[in-house]
Amino acid sequence: MDANSLQQRMNEIQKDASFSNALGKLLSGRPGYKPVIETKQVIVKCKHCGKIMDDSQKFCDECGARVERPAKN
């Protein structure tokens, strides 16, 4: 499982209401408590040369390849 598919799965789990309710009850002891869940920042790497890039870049500075980003939900 690569980093992008792992991030997508984490996002799916975190959006599920039953997960939030169970986590809230576990953390606070109160049903219906809505905890703040931090999401992990996805690191964007060039598929051709492997350079780590800023989230705003559309093309790689090193090789000029177009940046492929994971789909946002």
Residue pairs with C-beta under 8 A, 6 or more apart in sequence:
1 9
3 42
3 43
4 42
4 70
7 40
7 42
7 70
8 70
8 71
8 73
10 39
10 40
11 39
11 73
12 73
13 19
14 20
14 37
14 39
15 73
20 34
20 35
20 37
21 31
21 32
23 35
23 37
24 30
24 31
24 32
24 33
24 34
24 35
25 31
25 33
27 33
27 35
28 35
42 70
43 52
44 52
44 53
44 54
44 55
44 57
44 67
44 69
45 51
45 52
45 53
46 53
46 60
46 62
46 63
46 65
46 67
47 65
47 68
48 60
48 63
48 65
49 60
49 62
49 63
49 65
51 60
51 61
51 62
51 63
53 60
53 61
53 67
57 67
58 66
58 67
59 65
59 66
59 67
60 67
